């Protein structure tokens, strides 16, 4: 009999993405870190869903915006099954 090399783990990976926003539109949403960060999180989720993730199961991205990741309630949850 051969030994199995199967291993599994679960957890979260937190990314910090610095943004510098500028706008001449006069609309505050274009320079709002939470608003634009939410759009960025959705684009990242779409990209992750579109690439091969063999060996990885992705369920949900939680976006906390400018608050501290992992504490309190996220500003947005992106469900890979329902939202994408």
Secondary structure, 3 states (H helix, E strand, C coil): CCCCCCCCCCCCCCCCCCCCCCCCCCCHHHHCHHHHHHHHHHHHHHHHHHCCCCCCCCCEEEECCCCCCCCCCCCEEEECCCCC
